[in-house]
């Protein structure tokens, strides 16, 4: 692995029948993809807010 560059970290696990997967991108000693990484992070945060709100709405309907 170089001491600089853009790296994608992706991992997952399965425990007691439940699966999870996550991935993220980091840059080390470089800012070439800074805007793209920030836009991706912001998009993910917005989706999490929407999903959380929808889950709360479904709980209220019961």
Backbone bond lengths (Angstrom), bond angles and torsions (degrees), N, CA, C in turn:
res aa  C-N    CA-C-N  psi(-1)  N-CA   C-N-CA  omega(-1)  CA-C   N-CA-C  phi
1 X - - - 1.434 - - 1.530 108.96 -
2 X 1.307 115.60 133.13 1.460 120.40 178.64 1.527 110.68 -71.50
3 X 1.303 115.99 166.10 1.460 121.16 177.64 1.523 111.78 -87.56
4 X 1.318 117.01 5.51 1.464 121.88 176.82 1.518 107.97 -151.34
5 X 1.308 115.62 163.93 1.451 119.60 176.71 1.514 112.93 126.73
6 X 1.313 114.29 -175.78 1.452 122.99 -177.70 1.536 107.95 -108.48
7 X 1.319 116.36 127.98 1.455 120.90 -176.99 1.527 110.84 -127.64
8 X 1.311 115.87 139.03 1.457 123.27 176.33 1.521 107.28 -104.28
9 X 1.329 116.05 124.11 1.462 121.64 178.50 1.525 106.86 -110.17
10 X 1.328 116.82 124.37 1.458 121.73 -176.61 1.522 108.09 -138.73
11 X 1.318 116.52 126.66 1.459 119.09 177.59 1.521 110.33 -150.03
12 X 1.316 115.40 161.26 1.449 121.29 -179.78 1.513 110.25 -150.94
13 X 1.322 114.43 169.04 1.461 120.01 179.97 1.524 109.23 -155.13
14 X 1.321 114.35 159.45 1.454 120.99 173.66 1.522 107.04 -132.25
15 X 1.340 116.07 124.55 1.457 121.78 -179.25 1.522 108.48 -134.76
16 X 1.290 116.44 125.29 1.472 121.61 178.33 1.527 112.82 51.18
17 X 1.319 116.35 37.40 1.461 120.80 177.90 1.518 114.93 85.78
18 X 1.315 118.30 -5.51 1.466 122.07 178.43 1.520 109.37 -98.43
19 X 1.328 115.40 132.87 1.465 120.83 -179.34 1.517 110.15 -107.29
20 X 1.309 115.60 147.05 1.459 121.21 173.10 1.514 108.33 -143.12
21 X 1.310 114.30 149.71 1.454 120.64 178.66 1.517 107.48 -147.70
22 X 1.293 116.54 139.91 1.460 120.18 177.32 1.520 108.97 -147.18
23 X 1.304 114.75 156.88 1.467 120.31 178.64 1.517 108.72 -152.13
24 X 1.293 115.83 150.92 1.462 120.45 175.27 1.523 109.16 -154.58
25 X 1.308 114.64 162.35 1.459 121.79 -178.39 1.525 109.08 -117.29
26 X 1.308 116.12 137.38 1.461 121.20 176.39 1.521 109.69 -132.14
27 X 1.302 114.77 151.52 1.470 120.77 173.12 1.514 108.34 -115.80
28 X 1.297 116.17 136.77 1.455 121.13 179.05 1.521 108.55 -115.75
29 X 1.317 115.17 120.06 1.469 122.64 178.88 1.525 112.46 54.57
30 X 1.315 116.94 37.05 1.461 121.81 -178.87 1.526 107.84 -157.25
31 X 1.306 118.66 148.54 1.464 122.41 177.25 1.524 111.87 -127.22
32 X 1.306 116.72 19.62 1.457 121.42 -176.21 1.527 112.38 -59.67
33 X 1.340 117.74 -36.83 1.466 122.01 -176.52 1.534 112.55 -111.09
34 X 1.311 116.87 18.76 1.463 121.66 -175.68 1.537 111.99 -53.17
35 X 1.329 117.46 -49.11 1.469 120.81 -177.63 1.526 111.88 -64.48
36 X 1.313 117.45 -40.72 1.460 121.54 179.42 1.531 111.04 -65.86
37 X 1.321 116.89 -43.27 1.466 121.21 178.96 1.521 110.07 -63.91
38 X 1.316 117.65 -42.50 1.468 121.68 179.25 1.532 110.95 -64.82
39 X 1.333 117.49 -42.00 1.469 121.28 178.52 1.530 110.39 -63.01
40 X 1.309 117.42 -41.43 1.464 121.37 178.32 1.525 110.99 -64.23
41 X 1.312 116.38 -43.11 1.468 121.16 179.39 1.532 110.35 -63.59
42 X 1.326 117.06 -42.37 1.470 120.97 178.54 1.519 111.54 -64.97
43 X 1.325 117.21 -40.11 1.463 120.97 178.49 1.530 110.16 -62.47
44 X 1.318 117.62 -43.27 1.454 121.55 179.01 1.530 110.86 -62.74
45 X 1.312 117.13 -43.33 1.467 120.71 178.75 1.528 110.91 -61.63
46 X 1.329 117.16 -40.61 1.465 120.52 178.54 1.525 111.67 -64.93
47 X 1.317 117.03 -41.22 1.465 120.79 177.88 1.526 110.07 -63.99
48 X 1.324 117.38 -41.81 1.468 120.11 178.99 1.526 110.82 -61.27
49 X 1.322 118.02 -38.61 1.471 121.29 177.93 1.533 110.42 -64.24
50 X 1.317 116.69 -43.75 1.468 121.02 -179.57 1.529 110.27 -63.94
51 X 1.316 116.85 -46.39 1.463 120.83 -179.44 1.522 110.42 -63.05
52 X 1.316 117.02 -44.78 1.463 120.89 179.90 1.525 110.66 -60.35
53 X 1.334 117.39 -44.21 1.456 121.00 179.35 1.527 110.11 -63.04
54 X 1.315 118.00 -43.69 1.466 121.23 179.62 1.523 111.39 -63.55
55 X 1.316 118.03 -38.22 1.465 121.13 177.94 1.526 109.75 -65.15
56 X 1.328 116.71 -43.58 1.464 120.27 178.63 1.529 110.49 -63.40
57 X 1.336 117.35 -40.36 1.465 120.88 177.97 1.521 111.05 -61.95
58 X 1.343 117.16 -40.68 1.457 120.58 179.26 1.534 111.07 -65.51
59 X 1.324 117.00 -37.61 1.465 120.57 178.36 1.522 110.44 -64.30
60 X 1.334 117.30 -37.89 1.462 121.39 -179.61 1.522 111.91 -69.13
61 X 1.327 117.32 -28.64 1.465 121.16 -178.42 1.524 112.27 -73.24
62 X 1.308 117.82 -21.85 1.476 120.80 -176.58 1.500 112.26 -74.41
